[in-house]
Structures are given as C-alpha cells and as structure tokens.
Amino acid sequence: MVEPLPVSPTVVGQDVVVQVRPLDTSLGSEDRRHYEVDLSAYFSAFLVTIENRTSHSLVVDLASSTLQEGSAQPREVLTDEEVVRTYRHGREGEGAIELVPKAPAVIKRELERIRAVRSGAGTLTPGEQIERVLLFRPVAAECGQSLLIIRGMEVIDEPGGLEFRFPLTTCAARSGADAQ
C-alpha cells in the first residue's frame, strides 16, 4: 500500500490546488463502499482532487502523470487495455494465469466500475473542482519511496503546463513499539 510521506498533501501553484490521496479499497474501507470494487488489489490507485482558483479555465488531462519508484523506469497511467490486462493478470502480463477466477458477470461488473472511475480529460471553469482517479501497475511490495508526478493541466491563456510532485512511501507506518 502506498502512503503519503509526512508532508503537506496539498500543493498550490498559480492558484491551482491539487490534493492526492492513495486509495485503500480493501474490504470494509470507506473507499471500497464508494467505488464498490477493490481497486487497490489490482492497481496503485490515487484520488486526485483539483481546484481551479484562477480567473481562467483550466484544461485537465492527467494521462501524462507518472509514478516513479526509486531508480526504476517511471510508471505511466494505465490505458484502458492495460487496465483490463492488469486486472486479469496482475504484474505478470498476459502470459500469466488469471489471478482470481471469477464468474464472467462479476468480471464484467468490476471492469465496468474500474473503467468508470478512470481519469478523463475535461475543463474546469474558475472556482470549479473535480476528482480523478489515476491507476498504475502495482508498486513493489518492499519498503521504499516513490514520487507521484501529476501532469496534464494548463491554464488557458497562460503559457506552459503545470506539474505537481508528491513524495510517497510504500512502507507501512510503524507503531511506537515497532519503531524502537
């Protein structure tokens, strides 16, 4: 599970506010009740909230965002085809056996829900806020640090795109007894 490092979860730049939260859709979680499918069992999933506080419209297409694990090649936001492949076969790709055999109706329903929450392009008017879900291949299980780079936002009538960086860790928070 990916967790934010102990830094402010909100980044502000040019009056655009971006917040990122890793999704925990394990059984019984609030995210599971909301999304009705265990996204975190298949993906590294993040909820991105964007608020446009500028006086211009903001074009948003987060498909160019990346998740960087240490020195490994950055992971890109999954395409629709990659989402299906990762859901069915996990990290191993198409050559691997199906992870969890499920009834075709369950697979169809879960894939529809996963596709429905994926990030989409759009335009935010001044004062508007949107939420998008970014899906990546799962991060490695071992303890380490990652960097989520949110790209694909541009204020209309202002040059250049915006980029926001969020440091993350795959280490579970340790309790006081474990930390000693």
C-alpha positions as CSV (number, residue, x, y, z in Angstrom):
1,M,0.0,0.0,0.0
2,V,1.3,3.4,-0.9
3,E,1.1,6.1,1.8
4,P,2.0,9.9,1.6
5,L,5.2,10.9,3.3
6,P,4.8,13.3,6.3
7,V,4.5,16.4,4.2
8,S,1.6,18.6,3.3
9,P,-0.8,16.7,1.0
10,T,-1.8,19.9,-0.8
11,V,0.4,21.6,-3.4
12,V,-0.6,25.1,-4.6
13,G,0.7,26.7,-7.7
14,Q,-0.7,29.5,-9.8
15,D,-3.9,29.3,-7.9
16,V,-4.5,25.7,-8.8
17,V,-4.8,23.4,-5.8
18,V,-4.0,19.7,-6.2
19,Q,-4.5,17.1,-3.5
20,V,-3.6,13.4,-3.8
21,R,-4.7,10.5,-1.7
22,P,-3.8,6.9,-2.2
23,L,-7.0,4.8,-2.4
24,D,-7.5,2.0,0.1
25,T,-10.3,-0.2,-1.3
26,S,-9.7,-3.1,1.0
27,L,-12.7,-4.9,2.5
28,G,-14.6,-2.6,4.9
29,S,-12.9,0.6,3.9
30,E,-14.8,3.8,3.0
31,D,-13.2,3.8,-0.4
32,R,-14.5,0.3,-1.0
33,R,-18.0,1.3,-0.2
34,H,-17.7,4.3,-2.6
35,Y,-16.1,2.5,-5.6
36,E,-17.7,-0.9,-5.0
37,V,-14.6,-2.7,-6.3
38,D,-11.2,-3.4,-4.7
39,L,-9.0,-1.2,-6.9
40,S,-6.0,-1.5,-4.5
41,A,-5.9,-5.3,-5.0
42,Y,-5.0,-4.8,-8.7
43,F,-3.5,-1.3,-9.0
44,S,-1.7,1.5,-7.3
45,A,-4.7,3.9,-7.3
46,F,-4.8,7.6,-6.4
47,L,-7.6,10.0,-6.0
48,V,-6.6,13.4,-7.4
49,T,-8.6,16.5,-6.5
50,I,-8.1,19.6,-8.5
51,E,-9.5,23.0,-7.7
52,N,-9.3,25.9,-10.1
53,R,-8.8,29.2,-8.2
54,T,-7.6,31.1,-11.3
55,S,-9.7,33.6,-13.3
56,H,-9.3,31.4,-16.4
57,S,-10.4,27.9,-17.4
58,L,-8.1,25.0,-16.7
59,V,-7.7,22.2,-19.2
60,V,-7.1,18.8,-17.4
61,D,-5.9,15.6,-18.9
62,L,-3.8,13.6,-16.3
63,A,-2.9,10.8,-18.7
64,S,0.8,12.1,-18.8
65,S,1.2,11.7,-15.0
66,T,3.7,9.2,-13.7
67,L,4.6,7.2,-10.6
68,Q,8.4,6.8,-10.1
69,E,9.7,4.1,-7.8
70,G,13.3,4.7,-6.8
71,S,15.6,4.4,-9.8
72,A,13.1,2.3,-11.8
73,Q,11.5,3.4,-15.1
74,P,8.5,5.7,-14.3
75,R,5.1,4.0,-14.5
76,E,2.6,5.7,-16.7
77,V,-1.1,6.0,-16.1
78,L,-2.7,2.8,-17.4
79,T,-4.6,2.8,-20.7
80,D,-8.0,1.1,-20.9
81,E,-6.3,-2.0,-22.5
82,E,-3.6,-2.1,-19.8
83,V,-6.3,-1.7,-17.0
84,V,-8.1,-4.9,-18.3
85,R,-4.8,-6.8,-18.7
86,T,-3.6,-5.8,-15.2
87,Y,-7.0,-6.6,-13.6
88,R,-6.9,-10.1,-15.2
89,H,-3.2,-11.0,-14.9
90,G,-1.5,-8.7,-12.4
91,R,2.1,-7.7,-12.8
92,E,3.0,-10.7,-14.9
93,G,1.1,-9.7,-18.0
94,E,-0.9,-11.7,-20.5
95,G,1.3,-14.8,-20.3
96,A,0.4,-15.4,-16.7
97,I,-2.6,-17.3,-15.4
98,E,-5.7,-15.4,-14.4
99,L,-5.2,-14.1,-10.8
100,V,-8.6,-14.7,-9.3
101,P,-11.1,-16.9,-11.2
102,K,-14.4,-15.1,-11.1
103,A,-17.8,-15.5,-12.7
104,P,-18.0,-13.7,-16.1
105,A,-20.8,-11.4,-14.7
106,V,-18.6,-10.4,-11.8
107,I,-15.6,-9.7,-14.1
108,K,-17.8,-7.6,-16.4
109,R,-19.3,-5.6,-13.5
110,E,-15.9,-4.9,-11.8
111,L,-14.3,-3.9,-15.1
112,E,-17.2,-1.5,-15.8
113,R,-16.8,0.1,-12.4
114,I,-13.0,0.3,-12.8
115,R,-13.3,1.9,-16.3
116,A,-15.9,4.3,-14.9
117,V,-13.6,5.8,-12.3
118,R,-10.6,6.2,-14.5
119,S,-9.2,9.6,-15.2
120,G,-10.7,11.5,-18.0
121,A,-10.0,14.8,-19.8
122,G,-12.0,17.9,-19.1
123,T,-12.1,21.6,-18.5
124,L,-12.6,23.4,-15.2
125,T,-14.1,26.8,-15.1
126,P,-12.9,29.3,-12.4
127,G,-13.9,28.2,-9.0
128,E,-14.7,24.6,-10.1
129,Q,-13.3,21.4,-8.5
130,I,-13.0,17.9,-9.9
131,E,-11.8,14.5,-8.8
132,R,-10.0,12.0,-11.0
133,V,-8.6,8.5,-10.2
134,L,-5.2,7.5,-11.6
135,L,-4.4,3.8,-12.0
136,F,-0.9,2.5,-12.2
137,R,0.6,-1.0,-12.2
138,P,1.1,-2.0,-8.5
139,V,4.2,-0.8,-6.8
140,A,6.7,-3.2,-5.4
141,A,5.8,-4.8,-2.0
142,E,9.1,-3.9,-0.4
143,C,9.6,-0.8,1.6
144,G,10.7,2.2,-0.5
145,Q,9.9,5.7,-1.6
146,S,8.1,6.8,-4.7
147,L,7.2,10.0,-6.4
148,L,3.9,10.7,-8.0
149,I,4.1,13.4,-10.6
150,I,0.8,15.0,-11.7
151,R,1.0,16.5,-15.2
152,G,-1.5,17.5,-17.8
153,M,-3.0,20.7,-16.5
154,E,-2.8,24.0,-18.3
155,V,-4.4,27.3,-17.5
156,I,-6.0,28.7,-20.7
157,D,-4.3,32.0,-21.8
158,E,-1.2,31.3,-19.7
159,P,1.9,29.6,-21.2
160,G,3.1,26.2,-20.1
161,G,1.7,23.3,-18.3
162,L,1.6,22.7,-14.6
163,E,3.4,19.9,-12.7
164,F,2.9,18.8,-9.1
165,R,5.2,16.4,-7.2
166,F,4.0,14.2,-4.3
167,P,6.6,12.1,-2.4
168,L,5.1,8.7,-1.2
169,T,6.3,5.7,0.7
170,T,5.4,2.0,0.4
171,C,6.4,1.5,4.0
172,A,3.6,0.9,6.4
173,A,3.6,3.4,9.3
174,R,5.3,1.8,12.2
175,S,3.8,1.9,15.7
176,G,5.8,3.2,18.6
177,A,6.8,-0.3,19.7
178,D,8.0,-1.2,16.2
179,A,10.0,2.0,15.8
180,Q,12.2,1.3,18.8
